[in-house]
Amino acid sequence: MENVSDLRVLIGNGISVIACIILAISGYVKDKNKTLTLQAVQFSLSALVCIVLRAVSGAVINLLSIPRNILAQKDKLTLPAKIVISALTAVFSVAFNTKGWIGLIPIVPTIIYTFLLDKLNEENFKKLVIFLMAFWTVHDFLIQSYVSTVFNVINMITSAIAIYRIRRDRQRAQTS
């Protein structure tokens, strides 16, 4: 039985490599729309990782994040849509939670992100990503998605680099 568990962790982390490369790229991209597109792809793969690692609430959150990002890209993430997506995130995450308190970790940051992602300029958006990725880092480590854990940290670093690049570009524009 332990070999099946080890194989599950290996497969989940293998899929996670691909998802995390996309996540890291999304952190480096300055354009918010491109970041959201890359995140949608990453969410799909991360949902699969969560299913393999039996963290179903994480899969639910990742899957519900896709329509949220699509709506945000199209400037159609209205307050009612945010409320519905957030309610679905909370209800389904609790209903399908297989990991106890660990499965609840991503709910709050996901809801915060849902309400703020379309309200922030690119620099503050990247700051938000850094803050909220900290929650996912803890979750991913605890469900044994070690590749995701490492890449979450890398995403926080690349987002910080993007903040630096945004500020540098702003300063260059002001001095030109």
C-alpha positions in Angstrom: 0.0 0.0 0.0 2.9 2.4 0.7 4.2 1.9 -2.8 0.8 3.1 -4.2 1.1 6.2 -2.0 4.7 6.8 -3.1 3.7 6.4 -6.8 0.9 8.9 -6.3 3.3 11.4 -4.8 5.7 10.8 -7.7 3.1 11.2 -10.4 1.5 14.3 -8.7 4.9 15.9 -8.5 5.7 15.0 -12.1 2.6 16.8 -13.3 3.4 19.6 -10.9 6.7 20.3 -12.7 4.8 21.3 -15.8 2.3 23.4 -13.9 5.0 25.1 -11.9 7.1 26.1 -14.9 4.0 27.8 -16.2 3.4 29.4 -12.8 7.0 30.7 -12.7 6.6 32.2 -16.1 3.3 33.9 -15.1 5.1 35.5 -12.2 7.7 37.0 -14.4 5.3 38.4 -17.0 4.4 42.1 -16.4 1.1 42.1 -18.3 -1.8 41.2 -16.1 -3.9 39.6 -18.9 -1.0 37.3 -20.0 -0.5 36.4 -16.3 -4.2 35.5 -16.0 -4.0 33.3 -19.1 -1.0 31.5 -17.9 -2.6 31.0 -14.6 -5.6 29.4 -16.2 -3.4 26.7 -17.8 -1.5 26.3 -14.5 -4.8 25.9 -12.6 -5.9 23.0 -14.8 -2.7 21.2 -14.2 -2.7 22.0 -10.5 -6.2 20.6 -10.2 -5.0 17.4 -11.6 -2.1 17.4 -9.2 -4.5 17.9 -6.3 -6.7 15.0 -7.5 -3.7 12.7 -7.7 -2.6 13.7 -4.2 -6.1 13.4 -2.9 -6.5 17.0 -2.0 -9.9 17.4 -3.7 -10.7 20.8 -2.1 -7.5 22.2 -3.8 -8.6 20.7 -7.1 -12.0 22.4 -6.7 -10.4 25.8 -5.9 -8.1 25.5 -8.9 -10.9 24.6 -11.3 -13.2 27.4 -10.1 -10.3 29.8 -10.5 -10.4 29.3 -14.3 -13.8 30.9 -15.0 -12.9 33.6 -12.5 -9.8 34.5 -14.4 -11.6 34.3 -17.8 -14.2 36.7 -16.5 -11.5 39.0 -15.1 -9.7 39.1 -18.5 -12.9 40.1 -20.2 -13.7 42.8 -17.6 -16.8 40.8 -16.7 -15.9 39.8 -13.1 -18.8 41.7 -11.5 -19.5 41.8 -7.8 -22.3 39.2 -8.2 -19.9 36.9 -10.2 -17.3 37.3 -7.4 -19.9 36.5 -4.8 -21.1 33.4 -6.7 -17.5 32.1 -7.4 -16.4 32.8 -3.8 -19.5 31.0 -2.4 -19.0 28.1 -4.7 -15.3 28.0 -3.7 -16.1 27.9 0.0 -19.0 25.5 -0.2 -17.4 23.0 -2.6 -14.0 23.2 -0.8 -15.6 22.3 2.5 -17.9 19.7 1.0 -15.1 17.9 -0.9 -12.4 18.5 1.7 -10.4 15.3 2.2 -7.5 16.8 4.1 -9.0 18.3 7.3 -7.7 21.8 8.2 -5.0 21.5 5.4 -7.8 21.4 2.8 -9.2 24.7 4.1 -6.0 26.7 3.9 -6.5 27.9 0.3 -10.1 29.1 0.7 -9.5 32.5 2.3 -6.6 33.6 0.0 -8.6 32.4 -3.1 -11.6 34.5 -2.0 -9.4 37.5 -1.3 -7.8 37.1 -4.8 -11.2 36.8 -6.4 -12.3 40.2 -4.9 -9.1 42.1 -5.6 -7.5 40.7 -8.8 -9.3 43.2 -11.1 -9.1 46.1 -8.7 -5.3 46.5 -8.6 -2.7 48.0 -10.8 0.0 45.6 -12.0 2.4 46.4 -9.2 -0.1 45.9 -6.4 -1.4 42.8 -8.2 2.0 41.3 -8.1 2.2 42.1 -4.4 -1.1 40.4 -3.8 0.2 37.3 -5.7 3.2 37.2 -3.4 1.1 37.4 -0.3 -1.4 34.8 -1.3 1.1 32.4 -2.7 2.4 32.0 0.8 -0.8 30.2 1.8 -0.6 27.9 -1.2 3.1 27.2 -0.3 2.0 25.8 3.1 -0.9 23.9 1.6 1.2 22.3 -1.2 4.0 21.3 1.2 1.5 19.6 3.6 -0.2 17.6 0.7 3.3 16.5 -0.4 3.3 18.5 -3.6 7.0 19.4 -3.1 7.6 20.6 -6.6 4.7 23.1 -6.2 6.1 24.2 -2.9 9.4 25.1 -4.5 7.9 26.7 -7.5 5.5 28.7 -5.3 8.5 30.3 -3.7 10.1 30.8 -7.2 6.8 32.5 -8.3 7.0 34.8 -5.3 10.6 35.7 -6.3 9.7 36.2 -9.9 6.7 38.4 -8.9 9.1 40.5 -6.8 11.3 40.8 -9.9 8.3 41.9 -11.9 7.6 44.6 -9.3 11.1 45.8 -9.7 10.8 45.8 -13.5 7.4 47.7 -13.3 9.0 50.3 -11.0 12.1 50.6 -13.3 9.9 51.0 -16.4 7.8 53.7 -14.6 10.9 55.6 -13.5 12.3 55.4 -17.1 9.1 56.7 -18.4 9.1 59.6 -15.9 12.6 60.6 -16.8 12.1 60.4 -20.6 
